[in-house]
Amino acid sequence: MPRIEHQRLRRVAVAALLLAPTAGLLWVPWYAGASPRLTGTPFFYWYQLAWVPGSALCLLAAYALTRKDGRDP
């Protein structure tokens, strides 16, 4: 795969990783309900709470994809 295509694919992956938490949390009508419940907690609350570590993982993956290969910044 040519280097330009590889860089483009990487940028698309980083953009998707950064947009996923935003899209998942800003589309409120999708998760604005009480069911399904998780240990008695309504879906609205546990869905948002699940995005906290999910967002951290997305940011970590985006950071790893944007780092230079083994070189110091």
Secondary structure, 3 states (H helix, E strand, C coil): CCHHHHHHHHHHHHHHHHHHHHHHHHCHHHHCCCCCCECCECHHHHHHHHHHHHHHHHHHHHHHHHCCCCCCC
